[in-house]
């Protein structure tokens, strides 16, 4: 029995120390409390973009942007056309980017304008070209997306994605 009493004394002492050290929950905030005084909801203060930037939670020193040149209209089975993308190093450091592309339902005819990796200085950009075609038999009015991604091979933080709309026109 002495072990039980000692355990009980330790539990009561721990609760008292917790209440003395931390006090009761602050009920002045917008929160609901249960009957035992524990918060059901905790108020959350959201940080603005400027605050997060000042705290270093948002990085701007490693940035890559991928932009397309606009929508492309192409008839099914027609001669291929070239879609253009621009990859820009918007960060403060030189960086290397692994380049990839994919699409659902488009024939990516010529990727020779799409290197596996590119190196860009800060502020520098490079245009990439992909020749695409719509397979014969694809219905008109269908929208397909051609995606190009650039991912930093140096820091693993920066990545960018651009998508060009390819609209299958009626023949």
Phi and psi in radians as a Rosetta constraint file:
Dihedral C 1 N 2 CA 2 C 2 CIRCULARHARMONIC -1.035 0.35
Dihedral N 2 CA 2 C 2 N 3 CIRCULARHARMONIC -0.575 0.35
Dihedral C 2 N 3 CA 3 C 3 CIRCULARHARMONIC -1.153 0.35
Dihedral N 3 CA 3 C 3 N 4 CIRCULARHARMONIC -0.687 0.35
Dihedral C 3 N 4 CA 4 C 4 CIRCULARHARMONIC -1.112 0.35
Dihedral N 4 CA 4 C 4 N 5 CIRCULARHARMONIC -0.781 0.35
Dihedral C 4 N 5 CA 5 C 5 CIRCULARHARMONIC -1.118 0.35
Dihedral N 5 CA 5 C 5 N 6 CIRCULARHARMONIC -0.717 0.35
Dihedral C 5 N 6 CA 6 C 6 CIRCULARHARMONIC -1.106 0.35
Dihedral N 6 CA 6 C 6 N 7 CIRCULARHARMONIC -0.726 0.35
Dihedral C 6 N 7 CA 7 C 7 CIRCULARHARMONIC -1.105 0.35
Dihedral N 7 CA 7 C 7 N 8 CIRCULARHARMONIC -0.742 0.35
Dihedral C 7 N 8 CA 8 C 8 CIRCULARHARMONIC -1.110 0.35
Dihedral N 8 CA 8 C 8 N 9 CIRCULARHARMONIC -0.751 0.35
Dihedral C 8 N 9 CA 9 C 9 CIRCULARHARMONIC -1.092 0.35
Dihedral N 9 CA 9 C 9 N 10 CIRCULARHARMONIC -0.718 0.35
Dihedral C 9 N 10 CA 10 C 10 CIRCULARHARMONIC -1.135 0.35
Dihedral N 10 CA 10 C 10 N 11 CIRCULARHARMONIC -0.688 0.35
Dihedral C 10 N 11 CA 11 C 11 CIRCULARHARMONIC -1.137 0.35
Dihedral N 11 CA 11 C 11 N 12 CIRCULARHARMONIC -0.831 0.35
Dihedral C 11 N 12 CA 12 C 12 CIRCULARHARMONIC -1.086 0.35
Dihedral N 12 CA 12 C 12 N 13 CIRCULARHARMONIC -0.744 0.35
Dihedral C 12 N 13 CA 13 C 13 CIRCULARHARMONIC -1.095 0.35
Dihedral N 13 CA 13 C 13 N 14 CIRCULARHARMONIC -0.709 0.35
Dihedral C 13 N 14 CA 14 C 14 CIRCULARHARMONIC -1.105 0.35
Dihedral N 14 CA 14 C 14 N 15 CIRCULARHARMONIC -0.729 0.35
Dihedral C 14 N 15 CA 15 C 15 CIRCULARHARMONIC -1.128 0.35
Dihedral N 15 CA 15 C 15 N 16 CIRCULARHARMONIC -0.776 0.35
Dihedral C 15 N 16 CA 16 C 16 CIRCULARHARMONIC -1.109 0.35
Dihedral N 16 CA 16 C 16 N 17 CIRCULARHARMONIC -0.744 0.35
Dihedral C 16 N 17 CA 17 C 17 CIRCULARHARMONIC -1.096 0.35
Dihedral N 17 CA 17 C 17 N 18 CIRCULARHARMONIC -0.724 0.35
Dihedral C 17 N 18 CA 18 C 18 CIRCULARHARMONIC -1.086 0.35
Dihedral N 18 CA 18 C 18 N 19 CIRCULARHARMONIC -0.753 0.35
Dihedral C 18 N 19 CA 19 C 19 CIRCULARHARMONIC -1.188 0.35
Dihedral N 19 CA 19 C 19 N 20 CIRCULARHARMONIC -0.717 0.35
Dihedral C 19 N 20 CA 20 C 20 CIRCULARHARMONIC -1.190 0.35
Dihedral N 20 CA 20 C 20 N 21 CIRCULARHARMONIC -0.701 0.35
Dihedral C 20 N 21 CA 21 C 21 CIRCULARHARMONIC -1.327 0.35
Dihedral N 21 CA 21 C 21 N 22 CIRCULARHARMONIC -0.710 0.35
Dihedral C 21 N 22 CA 22 C 22 CIRCULARHARMONIC -1.893 0.35
Dihedral N 22 CA 22 C 22 N 23 CIRCULARHARMONIC -0.263 0.35
Dihedral C 22 N 23 CA 23 C 23 CIRCULARHARMONIC 1.249 0.35
Dihedral N 23 CA 23 C 23 N 24 CIRCULARHARMONIC -3.006 0.35
Dihedral C 23 N 24 CA 24 C 24 CIRCULARHARMONIC -1.556 0.35
Dihedral N 24 CA 24 C 24 N 25 CIRCULARHARMONIC 2.786 0.35
Dihedral C 24 N 25 CA 25 C 25 CIRCULARHARMONIC -1.038 0.35
Dihedral N 25 CA 25 C 25 N 26 CIRCULARHARMONIC 2.535 0.35
Dihedral C 25 N 26 CA 26 C 26 CIRCULARHARMONIC -1.278 0.35
Dihedral N 26 CA 26 C 26 N 27 CIRCULARHARMONIC 1.915 0.35
Dihedral C 26 N 27 CA 27 C 27 CIRCULARHARMONIC -1.577 0.35
Dihedral N 27 CA 27 C 27 N 28 CIRCULARHARMONIC 0.058 0.35
Dihedral C 27 N 28 CA 28 C 28 CIRCULARHARMONIC -1.388 0.35
Dihedral N 28 CA 28 C 28 N 29 CIRCULARHARMONIC -0.314 0.35
Dihedral C 28 N 29 CA 29 C 29 CIRCULARHARMONIC -1.404 0.35
Dihedral N 29 CA 29 C 29 N 30 CIRCULARHARMONIC 2.864 0.35
Dihedral C 29 N 30 CA 30 C 30 CIRCULARHARMONIC -1.352 0.35
Dihedral N 30 CA 30 C 30 N 31 CIRCULARHARMONIC 1.511 0.35
Dihedral C 30 N 31 CA 31 C 31 CIRCULARHARMONIC -2.546 0.35
Dihedral N 31 CA 31 C 31 N 32 CIRCULARHARMONIC 2.607 0.35
Dihedral C 31 N 32 CA 32 C 32 CIRCULARHARMONIC -1.716 0.35
Dihedral N 32 CA 32 C 32 N 33 CIRCULARHARMONIC 2.532 0.35
Dihedral C 32 N 33 CA 33 C 33 CIRCULARHARMONIC -2.129 0.35
Dihedral N 33 CA 33 C 33 N 34 CIRCULARHARMONIC 2.573 0.35
Dihedral C 33 N 34 CA 34 C 34 CIRCULARHARMONIC -1.405 0.35
Dihedral N 34 CA 34 C 34 N 35 CIRCULARHARMONIC 3.089 0.35
Dihedral C 34 N 35 CA 35 C 35 CIRCULARHARMONIC -1.072 0.35
Dihedral N 35 CA 35 C 35 N 36 CIRCULARHARMONIC -0.500 0.35
Dihedral C 35 N 36 CA 36 C 36 CIRCULARHARMONIC -1.554 0.35
Dihedral N 36 CA 36 C 36 N 37 CIRCULARHARMONIC 0.131 0.35
Dihedral C 36 N 37 CA 37 C 37 CIRCULARHARMONIC 1.546 0.35
Dihedral N 37 CA 37 C 37 N 38 CIRCULARHARMONIC 0.048 0.35
Dihedral C 37 N 38 CA 38 C 38 CIRCULARHARMONIC -1.498 0.35
Dihedral N 38 CA 38 C 38 N 39 CIRCULARHARMONIC 2.474 0.35
Dihedral C 38 N 39 CA 39 C 39 CIRCULARHARMONIC -1.221 0.35
Dihedral N 39 CA 39 C 39 N 40 CIRCULARHARMONIC 2.365 0.35
Dihedral C 39 N 40 CA 40 C 40 CIRCULARHARMONIC -1.500 0.35
Dihedral N 40 CA 40 C 40 N 41 CIRCULARHARMONIC -0.658 0.35
Dihedral C 40 N 41 CA 41 C 41 CIRCULARHARMONIC -2.274 0.35
Dihedral N 41 CA 41 C 41 N 42 CIRCULARHARMONIC 2.457 0.35
Dihedral C 41 N 42 CA 42 C 42 CIRCULARHARMONIC -1.912 0.35
Dihedral N 42 CA 42 C 42 N 43 CIRCULARHARMONIC 2.329 0.35
Dihedral C 42 N 43 CA 43 C 43 CIRCULARHARMONIC -1.161 0.35
Dihedral N 43 CA 43 C 43 N 44 CIRCULARHARMONIC 2.455 0.35
Dihedral C 43 N 44 CA 44 C 44 CIRCULARHARMONIC -2.118 0.35
Dihedral N 44 CA 44 C 44 N 45 CIRCULARHARMONIC 2.247 0.35
Dihedral C 44 N 45 CA 45 C 45 CIRCULARHARMONIC -1.711 0.35
Dihedral N 45 CA 45 C 45 N 46 CIRCULARHARMONIC 2.055 0.35
Dihedral C 45 N 46 CA 46 C 46 CIRCULARHARMONIC -1.477 0.35
Dihedral N 46 CA 46 C 46 N 47 CIRCULARHARMONIC 2.496 0.35
Dihedral C 46 N 47 CA 47 C 47 CIRCULARHARMONIC -1.602 0.35
Dihedral N 47 CA 47 C 47 N 48 CIRCULARHARMONIC 2.501 0.35
Dihedral C 47 N 48 CA 48 C 48 CIRCULARHARMONIC -1.383 0.35
Dihedral N 48 CA 48 C 48 N 49 CIRCULARHARMONIC 2.901 0.35
Dihedral C 48 N 49 CA 49 C 49 CIRCULARHARMONIC -0.987 0.35
Dihedral N 49 CA 49 C 49 N 50 CIRCULARHARMONIC -0.763 0.35
Dihedral C 49 N 50 CA 50 C 50 CIRCULARHARMONIC -1.088 0.35
Dihedral N 50 CA 50 C 50 N 51 CIRCULARHARMONIC -0.731 0.35
Dihedral C 50 N 51 CA 51 C 51 CIRCULARHARMONIC -1.145 0.35
Dihedral N 51 CA 51 C 51 N 52 CIRCULARHARMONIC -0.753 0.35
Dihedral C 51 N 52 CA 52 C 52 CIRCULARHARMONIC -1.125 0.35
Dihedral N 52 CA 52 C 52 N 53 CIRCULARHARMONIC -0.670 0.35
Dihedral C 52 N 53 CA 53 C 53 CIRCULARHARMONIC -1.114 0.35
Dihedral N 53 CA 53 C 53 N 54 CIRCULARHARMONIC -0.773 0.35
Dihedral C 53 N 54 CA 54 C 54 CIRCULARHARMONIC -1.136 0.35
Dihedral N 54 CA 54 C 54 N 55 CIRCULARHARMONIC -0.554 0.35
Dihedral C 54 N 55 CA 55 C 55 CIRCULARHARMONIC -1.454 0.35
Dihedral N 55 CA 55 C 55 N 56 CIRCULARHARMONIC -0.070 0.35
Dihedral C 55 N 56 CA 56 C 56 CIRCULARHARMONIC 1.402 0.35
Dihedral N 56 CA 56 C 56 N 57 CIRCULARHARMONIC 0.282 0.35
Dihedral C 56 N 57 CA 57 C 57 CIRCULARHARMONIC -1.434 0.35
Dihedral N 57 CA 57 C 57 N 58 CIRCULARHARMONIC -0.334 0.35
Dihedral C 57 N 58 CA 58 C 58 CIRCULARHARMONIC -2.041 0.35
Dihedral N 58 CA 58 C 58 N 59 CIRCULARHARMONIC 2.191 0.35
Dihedral C 58 N 59 CA 59 C 59 CIRCULARHARMONIC -1.650 0.35
Dihedral N 59 CA 59 C 59 N 60 CIRCULARHARMONIC 2.302 0.35
Dihedral C 59 N 60 CA 60 C 60 CIRCULARHARMONIC -2.063 0.35
Dihedral N 60 CA 60 C 60 N 61 CIRCULARHARMONIC 0.019 0.35
Dihedral C 60 N 61 CA 61 C 61 CIRCULARHARMONIC -1.466 0.35
Dihedral N 61 CA 61 C 61 N 62 CIRCULARHARMONIC -0.300 0.35
Dihedral C 61 N 62 CA 62 C 62 CIRCULARHARMONIC -2.201 0.35
Dihedral N 62 CA 62 C 62 N 63 CIRCULARHARMONIC 1.744 0.35
Dihedral C 62 N 63 CA 63 C 63 CIRCULARHARMONIC -2.416 0.35
Dihedral N 63 CA 63 C 63 N 64 CIRCULARHARMONIC 2.421 0.35
Dihedral C 63 N 64 CA 64 C 64 CIRCULARHARMONIC -2.325 0.35
Dihedral N 64 CA 64 C 64 N 65 CIRCULARHARMONIC 2.365 0.35
Dihedral C 64 N 65 CA 65 C 65 CIRCULARHARMONIC -2.035 0.35
Dihedral N 65 CA 65 C 65 N 66 CIRCULARHARMONIC 2.398 0.35
Dihedral C 65 N 66 CA 66 C 66 CIRCULARHARMONIC -2.137 0.35
Dihedral N 66 CA 66 C 66 N 67 CIRCULARHARMONIC 2.103 0.35
Dihedral C 66 N 67 CA 67 C 67 CIRCULARHARMONIC -2.148 0.35
Dihedral N 67 CA 67 C 67 N 68 CIRCULARHARMONIC 2.515 0.35
Dihedral C 67 N 68 CA 68 C 68 CIRCULARHARMONIC -1.712 0.35
Dihedral N 68 CA 68 C 68 N 69 CIRCULARHARMONIC 2.936 0.35
Dihedral C 68 N 69 CA 69 C 69 CIRCULARHARMONIC -1.621 0.35
Dihedral N 69 CA 69 C 69 N 70 CIRCULARHARMONIC 0.119 0.35
Dihedral C 69 N 70 CA 70 C 70 CIRCULARHARMONIC 2.050 0.35
Dihedral N 70 CA 70 C 70 N 71 CIRCULARHARMONIC 3.058 0.35
Dihedral C 70 N 71 CA 71 C 71 CIRCULARHARMONIC -1.156 0.35
Dihedral N 71 CA 71 C 71 N 72 CIRCULARHARMONIC 2.586 0.35
Dihedral C 71 N 72 CA 72 C 72 CIRCULARHARMONIC -2.094 0.35
Dihedral N 72 CA 72 C 72 N 73 CIRCULARHARMONIC 2.348 0.35
Dihedral C 72 N 73 CA 73 C 73 CIRCULARHARMONIC -1.930 0.35
Dihedral N 73 CA 73 C 73 N 74 CIRCULARHARMONIC 2.221 0.35
Dihedral C 73 N 74 CA 74 C 74 CIRCULARHARMONIC -2.577 0.35
Dihedral N 74 CA 74 C 74 N 75 CIRCULARHARMONIC 2.366 0.35
Dihedral C 74 N 75 CA 75 C 75 CIRCULARHARMONIC -1.445 0.35
Dihedral N 75 CA 75 C 75 N 76 CIRCULARHARMONIC 2.542 0.35
Dihedral C 75 N 76 CA 76 C 76 CIRCULARHARMONIC -1.060 0.35
Dihedral N 76 CA 76 C 76 N 77 CIRCULARHARMONIC 2.343 0.35
Dihedral C 76 N 77 CA 77 C 77 CIRCULARHARMONIC 1.361 0.35
Dihedral N 77 CA 77 C 77 N 78 CIRCULARHARMONIC -0.027 0.35
Dihedral C 77 N 78 CA 78 C 78 CIRCULARHARMONIC -1.324 0.35
Dihedral N 78 CA 78 C 78 N 79 CIRCULARHARMONIC 2.979 0.35
Dihedral C 78 N 79 CA 79 C 79 CIRCULARHARMONIC -1.045 0.35
Dihedral N 79 CA 79 C 79 N 80 CIRCULARHARMONIC 2.566 0.35
Dihedral C 79 N 80 CA 80 C 80 CIRCULARHARMONIC -1.105 0.35
Dihedral N 80 CA 80 C 80 N 81 CIRCULARHARMONIC 2.716 0.35
Dihedral C 80 N 81 CA 81 C 81 CIRCULARHARMONIC -2.175 0.35
Dihedral N 81 CA 81 C 81 N 82 CIRCULARHARMONIC 2.923 0.35
Dihedral C 81 N 82 CA 82 C 82 CIRCULARHARMONIC -1.847 0.35
Dihedral N 82 CA 82 C 82 N 83 CIRCULARHARMONIC 2.239 0.35
Dihedral C 82 N 83 CA 83 C 83 CIRCULARHARMONIC -1.784 0.35
Dihedral N 83 CA 83 C 83 N 84 CIRCULARHARMONIC 2.418 0.35
Dihedral C 83 N 84 CA 84 C 84 CIRCULARHARMONIC -1.988 0.35
Dihedral N 84 CA 84 C 84 N 85 CIRCULARHARMONIC 2.490 0.35
Dihedral C 84 N 85 CA 85 C 85 CIRCULARHARMONIC -2.294 0.35
Dihedral N 85 CA 85 C 85 N 86 CIRCULARHARMONIC 2.586 0.35
Dihedral C 85 N 86 CA 86 C 86 CIRCULARHARMONIC -2.052 0.35
Dihedral N 86 CA 86 C 86 N 87 CIRCULARHARMONIC 2.228 0.35
Dihedral C 86 N 87 CA 87 C 87 CIRCULARHARMONIC -1.878 0.35
Dihedral N 87 CA 87 C 87 N 88 CIRCULARHARMONIC 2.202 0.35
Dihedral C 87 N 88 CA 88 C 88 CIRCULARHARMONIC -2.195 0.35
Dihedral N 88 CA 88 C 88 N 89 CIRCULARHARMONIC 2.346 0.35
Dihedral C 88 N 89 CA 89 C 89 CIRCULARHARMONIC -1.475 0.35
Dihedral N 89 CA 89 C 89 N 90 CIRCULARHARMONIC 1.778 0.35
Dihedral C 89 N 90 CA 90 C 90 CIRCULARHARMONIC -1.614 0.35
Dihedral N 90 CA 90 C 90 N 91 CIRCULARHARMONIC 0.147 0.35
Dihedral C 90 N 91 CA 91 C 91 CIRCULARHARMONIC -1.641 0.35
Dihedral N 91 CA 91 C 91 N 92 CIRCULARHARMONIC -2.944 0.35
Dihedral C 91 N 92 CA 92 C 92 CIRCULARHARMONIC -1.806 0.35
Dihedral N 92 CA 92 C 92 N 93 CIRCULARHARMONIC -0.001 0.35
Dihedral C 92 N 93 CA 93 C 93 CIRCULARHARMONIC -2.249 0.35
Dihedral N 93 CA 93 C 93 N 94 CIRCULARHARMONIC 2.616 0.35
Dihedral C 93 N 94 CA 94 C 94 CIRCULARHARMONIC -1.098 0.35
Dihedral N 94 CA 94 C 94 N 95 CIRCULARHARMONIC 2.550 0.35
Dihedral C 94 N 95 CA 95 C 95 CIRCULARHARMONIC -2.624 0.35
Dihedral N 95 CA 95 C 95 N 96 CIRCULARHARMONIC 2.723 0.35
Dihedral C 95 N 96 CA 96 C 96 CIRCULARHARMONIC -1.937 0.35
Dihedral N 96 CA 96 C 96 N 97 CIRCULARHARMONIC 2.458 0.35
Dihedral C 96 N 97 CA 97 C 97 CIRCULARHARMONIC -2.213 0.35
Dihedral N 97 CA 97 C 97 N 98 CIRCULARHARMONIC 2.277 0.35
Dihedral C 97 N 98 CA 98 C 98 CIRCULARHARMONIC -1.399 0.35
Dihedral N 98 CA 98 C 98 N 99 CIRCULARHARMONIC 2.313 0.35
Dihedral C 98 N 99 CA 99 C 99 CIRCULARHARMONIC -1.931 0.35
Dihedral N 99 CA 99 C 99 N 100 CIRCULARHARMONIC 2.342 0.35
Dihedral C 99 N 100 CA 100 C 100 CIRCULARHARMONIC -2.451 0.35
Dihedral N 100 CA 100 C 100 N 101 CIRCULARHARMONIC 2.761 0.35
Dihedral C 100 N 101 CA 101 C 101 CIRCULARHARMONIC -2.541 0.35
Dihedral N 101 CA 101 C 101 N 102 CIRCULARHARMONIC 2.684 0.35
Dihedral C 101 N 102 CA 102 C 102 CIRCULARHARMONIC -2.829 0.35
Dihedral N 102 CA 102 C 102 N 103 CIRCULARHARMONIC 2.873 0.35
Dihedral C 102 N 103 CA 103 C 103 CIRCULARHARMONIC -2.797 0.35
Dihedral N 103 CA 103 C 103 N 104 CIRCULARHARMONIC 2.692 0.35
Dihedral C 103 N 104 CA 104 C 104 CIRCULARHARMONIC -1.823 0.35
Dihedral N 104 CA 104 C 104 N 105 CIRCULARHARMONIC 1.894 0.35
Dihedral C 104 N 105 CA 105 C 105 CIRCULARHARMONIC 1.628 0.35
Dihedral N 105 CA 105 C 105 N 106 CIRCULARHARMONIC 0.163 0.35
Dihedral C 105 N 106 CA 106 C 106 CIRCULARHARMONIC -2.031 0.35
Dihedral N 106 CA 106 C 106 N 107 CIRCULARHARMONIC 2.554 0.35
Dihedral C 106 N 107 CA 107 C 107 CIRCULARHARMONIC -1.554 0.35
Dihedral N 107 CA 107 C 107 N 108 CIRCULARHARMONIC 2.033 0.35
Dihedral C 107 N 108 CA 108 C 108 CIRCULARHARMONIC -1.532 0.35
Dihedral N 108 CA 108 C 108 N 109 CIRCULARHARMONIC 1.662 0.35
Dihedral C 108 N 109 CA 109 C 109 CIRCULARHARMONIC -1.236 0.35
Dihedral N 109 CA 109 C 109 N 110 CIRCULARHARMONIC -0.903 0.35
Dihedral C 109 N 110 CA 110 C 110 CIRCULARHARMONIC -2.333 0.35
Dihedral N 110 CA 110 C 110 N 111 CIRCULARHARMONIC 1.977 0.35
Dihedral C 110 N 111 CA 111 C 111 CIRCULARHARMONIC -1.826 0.35
Dihedral N 111 CA 111 C 111 N 112 CIRCULARHARMONIC 0.275 0.35
Dihedral C 111 N 112 CA 112 C 112 CIRCULARHARMONIC -1.124 0.35
Dihedral N 112 CA 112 C 112 N 113 CIRCULARHARMONIC -0.421 0.35
Dihedral C 112 N 113 CA 113 C 113 CIRCULARHARMONIC -1.432 0.35
Dihedral N 113 CA 113 C 113 N 114 CIRCULARHARMONIC 0.078 0.35
Dihedral C 113 N 114 CA 114 C 114 CIRCULARHARMONIC -2.068 0.35
Dihedral N 114 CA 114 C 114 N 115 CIRCULARHARMONIC 1.636 0.35
Dihedral C 114 N 115 CA 115 C 115 CIRCULARHARMONIC -1.213 0.35
Dihedral N 115 CA 115 C 115 N 116 CIRCULARHARMONIC 2.786 0.35
Dihedral C 115 N 116 CA 116 C 116 CIRCULARHARMONIC -1.223 0.35
Dihedral N 116 CA 116 C 116 N 117 CIRCULARHARMONIC -0.564 0.35
Dihedral C 116 N 117 CA 117 C 117 CIRCULARHARMONIC -2.639 0.35
Dihedral N 117 CA 117 C 117 N 118 CIRCULARHARMONIC 2.529 0.35
Dihedral C 117 N 118 CA 118 C 118 CIRCULARHARMONIC -2.306 0.35
Dihedral N 118 CA 118 C 118 N 119 CIRCULARHARMONIC 2.681 0.35
Dihedral C 118 N 119 CA 119 C 119 CIRCULARHARMONIC -2.000 0.35
Dihedral N 119 CA 119 C 119 N 120 CIRCULARHARMONIC 2.290 0.35
Dihedral C 119 N 120 CA 120 C 120 CIRCULARHARMONIC -2.313 0.35
Dihedral N 120 CA 120 C 120 N 121 CIRCULARHARMONIC 2.417 0.35
Dihedral C 120 N 121 CA 121 C 121 CIRCULARHARMONIC -1.369 0.35
Dihedral N 121 CA 121 C 121 N 122 CIRCULARHARMONIC 2.868 0.35
Dihedral C 121 N 122 CA 122 C 122 CIRCULARHARMONIC -0.989 0.35
Dihedral N 122 CA 122 C 122 N 123 CIRCULARHARMONIC 2.292 0.35
Dihedral C 122 N 123 CA 123 C 123 CIRCULARHARMONIC 1.434 0.35
Dihedral N 123 CA 123 C 123 N 124 CIRCULARHARMONIC -0.183 0.35
Dihedral C 123 N 124 CA 124 C 124 CIRCULARHARMONIC -1.422 0.35
Dihedral N 124 CA 124 C 124 N 125 CIRCULARHARMONIC 2.610 0.35
Dihedral C 124 N 125 CA 125 C 125 CIRCULARHARMONIC -2.357 0.35
Dihedral N 125 CA 125 C 125 N 126 CIRCULARHARMONIC 2.843 0.35
Dihedral C 125 N 126 CA 126 C 126 CIRCULARHARMONIC -2.514 0.35
Dihedral N 126 CA 126 C 126 N 127 CIRCULARHARMONIC 2.382 0.35
Dihedral C 126 N 127 CA 127 C 127 CIRCULARHARMONIC -1.559 0.35
Dihedral N 127 CA 127 C 127 N 128 CIRCULARHARMONIC 2.377 0.35
Dihedral C 127 N 128 CA 128 C 128 CIRCULARHARMONIC -2.081 0.35
Dihedral N 128 CA 128 C 128 N 129 CIRCULARHARMONIC 2.570 0.35
Dihedral C 128 N 129 CA 129 C 129 CIRCULARHARMONIC -2.223 0.35
Dihedral N 129 CA 129 C 129 N 130 CIRCULARHARMONIC 2.428 0.35
Dihedral C 129 N 130 CA 130 C 130 CIRCULARHARMONIC -2.320 0.35
Dihedral N 130 CA 130 C 130 N 131 CIRCULARHARMONIC 2.223 0.35
Dihedral C 130 N 131 CA 131 C 131 CIRCULARHARMONIC -1.509 0.35
Dihedral N 131 CA 131 C 131 N 132 CIRCULARHARMONIC 2.213 0.35
Dihedral C 131 N 132 CA 132 C 132 CIRCULARHARMONIC -2.208 0.35
Dihedral N 132 CA 132 C 132 N 133 CIRCULARHARMONIC 2.715 0.35
Dihedral C 132 N 133 CA 133 C 133 CIRCULARHARMONIC -2.504 0.35
Dihedral N 133 CA 133 C 133 N 134 CIRCULARHARMONIC 2.674 0.35
Dihedral C 133 N 134 CA 134 C 134 CIRCULARHARMONIC -1.745 0.35
Dihedral N 134 CA 134 C 134 N 135 CIRCULARHARMONIC 2.220 0.35
Dihedral C 134 N 135 CA 135 C 135 CIRCULARHARMONIC -1.015 0.35
Dihedral N 135 CA 135 C 135 N 136 CIRCULARHARMONIC 2.494 0.35
Dihedral C 135 N 136 CA 136 C 136 CIRCULARHARMONIC -1.013 0.35
Dihedral N 136 CA 136 C 136 N 137 CIRCULARHARMONIC 2.514 0.35
Dihedral C 136 N 137 CA 137 C 137 CIRCULARHARMONIC 1.619 0.35
Dihedral N 137 CA 137 C 137 N 138 CIRCULARHARMONIC -0.133 0.35
Dihedral C 137 N 138 CA 138 C 138 CIRCULARHARMONIC -1.273 0.35
Dihedral N 138 CA 138 C 138 N 139 CIRCULARHARMONIC 2.296 0.35
Dihedral C 138 N 139 CA 139 C 139 CIRCULARHARMONIC -1.156 0.35
Dihedral N 139 CA 139 C 139 N 140 CIRCULARHARMONIC 2.532 0.35
Dihedral C 139 N 140 CA 140 C 140 CIRCULARHARMONIC -1.181 0.35
Dihedral N 140 CA 140 C 140 N 141 CIRCULARHARMONIC 2.652 0.35
Dihedral C 140 N 141 CA 141 C 141 CIRCULARHARMONIC 1.504 0.35
Dihedral N 141 CA 141 C 141 N 142 CIRCULARHARMONIC -0.025 0.35
Dihedral C 141 N 142 CA 142 C 142 CIRCULARHARMONIC -1.429 0.35
Dihedral N 142 CA 142 C 142 N 143 CIRCULARHARMONIC 2.452 0.35
Dihedral C 142 N 143 CA 143 C 143 CIRCULARHARMONIC -1.848 0.35
Dihedral N 143 CA 143 C 143 N 144 CIRCULARHARMONIC 2.219 0.35
Dihedral C 143 N 144 CA 144 C 144 CIRCULARHARMONIC -2.087 0.35
Dihedral N 144 CA 144 C 144 N 145 CIRCULARHARMONIC 2.672 0.35
Dihedral C 144 N 145 CA 145 C 145 CIRCULARHARMONIC -2.079 0.35
Dihedral N 145 CA 145 C 145 N 146 CIRCULARHARMONIC 2.281 0.35
Dihedral C 145 N 146 CA 146 C 146 CIRCULARHARMONIC -1.785 0.35
Dihedral N 146 CA 146 C 146 N 147 CIRCULARHARMONIC 2.057 0.35
Dihedral C 146 N 147 CA 147 C 147 CIRCULARHARMONIC -1.802 0.35
Dihedral N 147 CA 147 C 147 N 148 CIRCULARHARMONIC 2.468 0.35
Dihedral C 147 N 148 CA 148 C 148 CIRCULARHARMONIC -2.294 0.35
Dihedral N 148 CA 148 C 148 N 149 CIRCULARHARMONIC 2.292 0.35
Dihedral C 148 N 149 CA 149 C 149 CIRCULARHARMONIC -2.123 0.35
Dihedral N 149 CA 149 C 149 N 150 CIRCULARHARMONIC 2.521 0.35
Dihedral C 149 N 150 CA 150 C 150 CIRCULARHARMONIC -2.207 0.35
Dihedral N 150 CA 150 C 150 N 151 CIRCULARHARMONIC 2.177 0.35
Dihedral C 150 N 151 CA 151 C 151 CIRCULARHARMONIC -2.241 0.35
Dihedral N 151 CA 151 C 151 N 152 CIRCULARHARMONIC 2.279 0.35
Dihedral C 151 N 152 CA 152 C 152 CIRCULARHARMONIC -1.051 0.35
Dihedral N 152 CA 152 C 152 N 153 CIRCULARHARMONIC 2.343 0.35
Dihedral C 152 N 153 CA 153 C 153 CIRCULARHARMONIC -1.740 0.35
Dihedral N 153 CA 153 C 153 N 154 CIRCULARHARMONIC -0.042 0.35
Dihedral C 153 N 154 CA 154 C 154 CIRCULARHARMONIC -1.670 0.35
Dihedral N 154 CA 154 C 154 N 155 CIRCULARHARMONIC -0.863 0.35
Dihedral C 154 N 155 CA 155 C 155 CIRCULARHARMONIC -1.961 0.35
Dihedral N 155 CA 155 C 155 N 156 CIRCULARHARMONIC -0.290 0.35
Dihedral C 155 N 156 CA 156 C 156 CIRCULARHARMONIC 1.283 0.35
Dihedral N 156 CA 156 C 156 N 157 CIRCULARHARMONIC 0.077 0.35
Dihedral C 156 N 157 CA 157 C 157 CIRCULARHARMONIC -1.708 0.35
Dihedral N 157 CA 157 C 157 N 158 CIRCULARHARMONIC -0.874 0.35
Dihedral C 157 N 158 CA 158 C 158 CIRCULARHARMONIC -1.376 0.35
Dihedral N 158 CA 158 C 158 N 159 CIRCULARHARMONIC 2.285 0.35
Dihedral C 158 N 159 CA 159 C 159 CIRCULARHARMONIC -2.651 0.35
Dihedral N 159 CA 159 C 159 N 160 CIRCULARHARMONIC 2.579 0.35
Dihedral C 159 N 160 CA 160 C 160 CIRCULARHARMONIC -2.406 0.35
Dihedral N 160 CA 160 C 160 N 161 CIRCULARHARMONIC 2.675 0.35
Dihedral C 160 N 161 CA 161 C 161 CIRCULARHARMONIC -2.439 0.35
Dihedral N 161 CA 161 C 161 N 162 CIRCULARHARMONIC 2.309 0.35
Dihedral C 161 N 162 CA 162 C 162 CIRCULARHARMONIC -2.267 0.35
Dihedral N 162 CA 162 C 162 N 163 CIRCULARHARMONIC 2.477 0.35
Dihedral C 162 N 163 CA 163 C 163 CIRCULARHARMONIC -2.245 0.35
Dihedral N 163 CA 163 C 163 N 164 CIRCULARHARMONIC 2.228 0.35
Dihedral C 163 N 164 CA 164 C 164 CIRCULARHARMONIC -1.791 0.35
Dihedral N 164 CA 164 C 164 N 165 CIRCULARHARMONIC 2.274 0.35
Dihedral C 164 N 165 CA 165 C 165 CIRCULARHARMONIC -1.370 0.35
Dihedral N 165 CA 165 C 165 N 166 CIRCULARHARMONIC 2.260 0.35
Dihedral C 165 N 166 CA 166 C 166 CIRCULARHARMONIC -2.018 0.35
Dihedral N 166 CA 166 C 166 N 167 CIRCULARHARMONIC 1.954 0.35
Dihedral C 166 N 167 CA 167 C 167 CIRCULARHARMONIC -1.714 0.35
Dihedral N 167 CA 167 C 167 N 168 CIRCULARHARMONIC 2.172 0.35
Dihedral C 167 N 168 CA 168 C 168 CIRCULARHARMONIC -1.417 0.35
Dihedral N 168 CA 168 C 168 N 169 CIRCULARHARMONIC 1.990 0.35
Dihedral C 168 N 169 CA 169 C 169 CIRCULARHARMONIC -1.538 0.35
Dihedral N 169 CA 169 C 169 N 170 CIRCULARHARMONIC 2.774 0.35
Dihedral C 169 N 170 CA 170 C 170 CIRCULARHARMONIC -1.271 0.35
Dihedral N 170 CA 170 C 170 N 171 CIRCULARHARMONIC 2.519 0.35
